Amino acid sequence: MLVLITYDVNTEDAAGRRRLRQIAKQCVNYGQRVQNSVFECLLDAAQCKMLQAKLLDIMDAKKDSLRFYYLGNRYENKMEHFGCKQTYLPEDTLIL
């Protein structure tokens, strides 16, 4: 299923900047960054719960915000893209 993960981390102090880097690093391991604090991740249920647990462990619930949007398996009809960044299909092979 495609999961859209968004986050807002308070970076007023060094600890917040560290949390921001750690959250981004975990999300990069599971998906594609589509905007600064937005990732599209193609996950199964177990991977989703594991990533969610990791992110919740990193974040500070009193200062930060984390959102998961579950777009499911038929996500192609639920997304539209406009603008300069080239779109991609999560199932396609990424060449780095």
Buried (B, 14 or more C-beta within 10 A) or exposed (E): BBBBBBBEBBBEEEEBEEBBEBBBEBBEEBBBEBEEBBBBBBBEEEBBEBBBEBBEEBBEEEBBEBEBEEBEEEBEEEEEEEEEEEEEEBEEEEEE
